[in-house]
Amino acid sequence: MLTSFKKMLYIFFITIFAYNFYISAFYTSLASMRSFGKYGNSAYKSGFNDIGYMNYDDVFQDKPIVEIFF
């Protein structure tokens, strides 16, 4: 029982660790895509992008998701 719990814990932490790297890379690419849109697109200045979702600047301030939760 203890070994299976340990294994579960290891898998959990490795998943969080890998997810942190994935989401950091995702937000970095998102920020680089967004960098020219801030000045060329009035929709980014208003806080909403073209599709109508909230701008990530206002919600996350370019922080990874894991950083917000912990």
C-alpha positions as CSV (number, residue, x, y, z in Angstrom):
1,M,0.0,0.0,0.0
2,L,2.8,2.4,0.9
3,T,4.7,1.8,-2.2
4,S,1.7,2.4,-4.4
5,F,1.0,5.6,-2.6
6,K,4.6,6.7,-3.0
7,K,4.4,6.0,-6.7
8,M,1.2,7.9,-7.0
9,L,2.8,10.9,-5.2
10,Y,5.9,10.8,-7.5
11,I,3.6,10.7,-10.6
12,F,1.6,13.6,-9.2
13,F,4.6,15.8,-8.6
14,I,6.2,14.9,-11.9
15,T,3.0,15.8,-13.6
16,I,2.8,19.2,-11.9
17,F,6.5,19.8,-12.7
18,A,6.0,18.9,-16.4
19,Y,2.8,20.9,-16.6
20,N,4.6,23.9,-15.2
21,F,7.2,23.7,-18.0
22,Y,4.5,23.2,-20.6
23,I,2.4,26.2,-19.5
24,S,5.5,28.4,-19.1
25,A,6.5,27.7,-22.7
26,F,2.9,28.2,-23.8
27,Y,2.6,31.6,-22.2
28,T,6.1,32.6,-23.5
29,S,5.0,31.9,-27.0
30,L,1.7,33.6,-26.4
31,A,3.5,36.7,-25.1
32,S,5.8,36.8,-28.2
33,M,2.8,36.5,-30.5
34,R,1.0,39.2,-28.5
35,S,3.9,41.7,-28.4
36,F,3.2,43.2,-31.8
37,G,-0.6,42.9,-31.4
38,K,-0.6,45.3,-28.4
39,Y,0.5,48.2,-30.6
40,G,-1.1,47.2,-33.9
41,N,-4.5,45.9,-32.7
42,S,-7.0,48.0,-30.9
43,A,-8.8,44.9,-29.6
44,Y,-5.7,44.0,-27.4
45,K,-5.7,47.5,-25.9
46,S,-9.4,47.2,-24.9
47,G,-8.7,44.0,-23.0
48,F,-10.4,41.6,-25.3
49,N,-9.0,39.9,-28.3
50,D,-10.7,39.4,-31.7
51,I,-12.7,36.3,-30.6
52,G,-13.9,38.0,-27.4
53,Y,-12.0,36.1,-24.8
54,M,-10.4,38.0,-21.9
55,N,-6.9,39.2,-22.6
56,Y,-4.3,37.2,-20.8
57,D,-2.5,40.3,-19.6
58,D,-5.5,41.3,-17.4
59,V,-6.1,37.8,-16.1
60,F,-2.7,36.2,-15.5
61,Q,-0.1,39.0,-15.9
62,D,2.0,36.4,-17.8
63,K,2.4,34.1,-14.8
64,P,2.2,30.4,-15.3
65,I,-1.0,28.7,-14.0
66,V,0.9,26.7,-11.4
67,E,2.5,29.8,-10.0
68,I,-0.9,31.3,-9.4
69,F,-2.3,28.3,-7.6
70,F,0.7,27.7,-5.3
